[in-house]
Amino acid sequence: MTNPRIIWITGASSGIGEALALKWTGAGTLLILSDRNVTQIEVVADQCRKGGAEVLIVPFDLTRPDQIAIAVEKVQSVTSRIDILANVGGISQRSLILDTPSEVARRIMETDFWGHAELTRLLLPHMIKNGGGSIVVLSSFSGLFGFPQRSYYCAAKHALHGFFETLMLEHHRDNIHVTMVCPGRVKTNISYHALTSTGQEYGKMDIGQENGVTAAYCASKIDKAVKRRSKQVIIGKKEVIMPYLKRFAPWLFYTIATRIDPNA
Ligand SMILES: NC(=O)c1ccc[n+]([C@@H]2O[C@H](COP(=O)([O-])OP(=O)(O)OC[C@H]3O[C@@H](n4cnc5c(N)ncnc54)[C@H](OP(=O)(O)O)[C@@H]3O)[C@@H](O)[C@H]2O)c1
C-alpha cells in the first residue's frame, strides 16, 4: 500500500469504529473520522493524533443523503485517494415486527443500509480512479440469519451483503476489495442506542453483550482480515457456532433459534 495511508471510518466516535481508529492510527496515516457526535469524535481524534496520525473530522448523519454528498465533497477537497473505507456506523433494534411503525423501520434501514450504500456509491469512482482500495462493511450475525426483535436491523444487514457482494463482483478488476465483517456480541453501546417501537433508545446493555468480545479485539480481527483481503470474517466467542450451524446443519440451527423467546 502506498504512503500515507488514507482511511475513512464512519461510526468513529464509539465502540468498534473508535477501536478501529485507535488500531489504525500511526505516523503516515491520515484518518478521516465521521459520526454525528462531534464532541465525542474530538476525543477520539485527540487520541489518534497522539498516536501519530493526521486527523480530519467530517461529521454527517447516515440518514441524510445531502450531508453524505457534502462530506464526500469535503474529503475530495483534501484527498482524492482513499485506501480503506470502513462503513461502521449503525443502530440496532429491540421491537417485534407487529409493534414497529414504519418511521422506526425506515430510520434503521436508512442508517444501517442506505447511508453506507450511498457513501460508497459516491466514493467509488474516486477509489477506482486512484487505483482501488479496501471497503470494510460492518454487518453482523444479523446479516447471516434472522433474530427476534431485530427484523429491520437484520433486513438492513442482509441488504449490505447483497449490495457489497455485487459491488465486489462488478469492481474486482478495479482492485476494489470488500471485507464483510460479521461479529456476534461485542461489548459496546449498541444495545443502549437500539431503537424500541416508540423510536426511543432501549437504554440498557444486553447480558450477552456484556460478555462479548472487546471492541479492541474486534478491531484487531478486522485489521487482519483487511490485510489478508478476506471476503468475510466472523468474530465472537462461543456464539460463532451459530453461522456454521445455519450453513451446515440448518435443522439444528432452527431447533436452537426457535427456542429463543421473541418477547425476552
Ligand atoms: N456491538 C455488537 O455486538 C455488534 C455486533 C454486530 C455488529 N455490530 C455493528 O458494528 C457497528 C458499530 O457498532 P458498535 O457496536 O460499535 O456500537 P456503538 O458503540 O453504538 O457505535 C455505533 C456508531 O454508529 C454511529 N451512528 C449511529 N447512528 C448514526 C447516524 N444516523 N449517522 C451517523 N452515525 C451514526 C454512532 O454515533 P452517533 O450516535 O454519535 O452518531 C456510533 O459511533 C454497527 O454497524 C453495528 O451494527 C455490532
The ligand as an SDF file (V2000), in Angstrom:
LIG
                    3D

 48 52  0  0  0  0  0  0  0  0999 V2000
  -21.6380   -4.4350   19.3200 N   0  0  0  0  0  0  0  0  0  0  0  0
  -22.0720   -5.5620   18.7560 C   0  0  0  0  0  0  0  0  0  0  0  0
  -22.3560   -6.5670   19.4470 O   0  0  0  0  0  0  0  0  0  0  0  0
  -22.1960   -5.6390   17.2560 C   0  0  0  0  0  0  0  0  0  0  0  0
  -22.4200   -6.9020   16.6950 C   0  0  0  0  0  0  0  0  0  0  0  0
  -22.5550   -6.9960   15.3210 C   0  0  0  0  0  0  0  0  0  0  0  0
  -22.4500   -5.8710   14.5200 C   0  0  0  0  0  0  0  0  0  0  0  0
  -22.2310   -4.6470   15.0850 N   0  0  0  0  0  0  0  0  0  0  0  0
  -22.1620   -3.4790   14.1920 C   0  0  0  0  0  0  0  0  0  0  0  0
  -20.9700   -2.7500   14.4630 O   0  0  0  0  0  0  0  0  0  0  0  0
  -21.1750   -1.3880   14.0680 C   0  0  0  0  0  0  0  0  0  0  0  0
  -20.6480   -0.4830   15.1720 C   0  0  0  0  0  0  0  0  0  0  0  0
  -21.4620   -0.6360   16.3270 O   0  0  0  0  0  0  0  0  0  0  0  0
  -20.8710   -0.6290   17.8030 P   0  0  0  0  0  0  0  0  0  0  0  0
  -21.0940   -1.9510   18.3710 O   0  0  0  0  0  0  0  0  0  0  0  0
  -19.5160   -0.0510   17.8100 O   0  0  0  0  0  0  0  0  0  0  0  0
  -21.9270    0.3380   18.5340 O   0  0  0  0  0  0  0  0  0  0  0  0
  -21.8300    1.8540   19.0330 P   0  0  0  0  0  0  0  0  0  0  0  0
  -20.7500    1.9670   20.0500 O   0  0  0  0  0  0  0  0  0  0  0  0
  -23.2080    2.2360   19.4340 O   0  0  0  0  0  0  0  0  0  0  0  0
  -21.3890    2.6320   17.7260 O   0  0  0  0  0  0  0  0  0  0  0  0
  -22.2960    2.9490   16.6990 C   0  0  0  0  0  0  0  0  0  0  0  0
  -21.7730    4.1620   15.9640 C   0  0  0  0  0  0  0  0  0  0  0  0
  -22.6500    4.4910   14.8870 O   0  0  0  0  0  0  0  0  0  0  0  0
  -22.9180    5.8920   14.9250 C   0  0  0  0  0  0  0  0  0  0  0  0
  -24.2190    6.2200   14.3740 N   0  0  0  0  0  0  0  0  0  0  0  0
  -25.4330    5.7550   14.7770 C   0  0  0  0  0  0  0  0  0  0  0  0
  -26.4030    6.3180   14.0430 N   0  0  0  0  0  0  0  0  0  0  0  0
  -25.7860    7.1450   13.1560 C   0  0  0  0  0  0  0  0  0  0  0  0
  -26.2500    8.0090   12.1370 C   0  0  0  0  0  0  0  0  0  0  0  0
  -27.5640    8.1530   11.8560 N   0  0  0  0  0  0  0  0  0  0  0  0
  -25.3540    8.7150   11.4240 N   0  0  0  0  0  0  0  0  0  0  0  0
  -24.0270    8.6140   11.6840 C   0  0  0  0  0  0  0  0  0  0  0  0
  -23.5190    7.8080   12.6370 N   0  0  0  0  0  0  0  0  0  0  0  0
  -24.4010    7.0820   13.3650 C   0  0  0  0  0  0  0  0  0  0  0  0
  -22.8440    6.2330   16.4200 C   0  0  0  0  0  0  0  0  0  0  0  0
  -22.5040    7.5650   16.6860 O   0  0  0  0  0  0  0  0  0  0  0  0
  -23.5240    8.7580   16.9800 P   0  0  0  0  0  0  0  0  0  0  0  0
  -24.7880    8.1390   17.5140 O   0  0  0  0  0  0  0  0  0  0  0  0
  -22.8100    9.5910   17.9430 O   0  0  0  0  0  0  0  0  0  0  0  0
  -23.6660    9.4160   15.6680 O   0  0  0  0  0  0  0  0  0  0  0  0
  -21.6830    5.3640   16.8810 C   0  0  0  0  0  0  0  0  0  0  0  0
  -20.4420    5.9800   16.6780 O   0  0  0  0  0  0  0  0  0  0  0  0
  -22.6640   -1.2390   13.7730 C   0  0  0  0  0  0  0  0  0  0  0  0
  -22.8740   -1.2430   12.3850 O   0  0  0  0  0  0  0  0  0  0  0  0
  -23.2870   -2.4830   14.4030 C   0  0  0  0  0  0  0  0  0  0  0  0
  -24.4620   -2.8720   13.7430 O   0  0  0  0  0  0  0  0  0  0  0  0
  -22.0980   -4.5070   16.4540 C   0  0  0  0  0  0  0  0  0  0  0  0
  1  2  1  0
  2  3  2  0
  2  4  1  0
  4  5  1  0
  4 48  2  0
  5  6  2  0
  6  7  1  0
  7  8  2  0
  8  9  1  0
  8 48  1  0
  9 10  1  0
  9 46  1  0
 10 11  1  0
 11 12  1  0
 11 44  1  0
 12 13  1  0
 13 14  1  0
 14 15  2  0
 14 16  1  0
 14 17  1  0
 17 18  1  0
 18 19  2  0
 18 20  1  0
 18 21  1  0
 21 22  1  0
 22 23  1  0
 23 24  1  0
 23 42  1  0
 24 25  1  0
 25 26  1  0
 25 36  1  0
 26 27  1  0
 26 35  1  0
 27 28  2  0
 28 29  1  0
 29 30  1  0
 29 35  2  0
 30 31  1  0
 30 32  2  0
 32 33  1  0
 33 34  2  0
 34 35  1  0
 36 37  1  0
 36 42  1  0
 37 38  1  0
 38 39  2  0
 38 40  1  0
 38 41  1  0
 42 43  1  0
 44 45  1  0
 44 46  1  0
 46 47  1  0
M  CHG  2   8   1  16  -1
M  END
$$$$
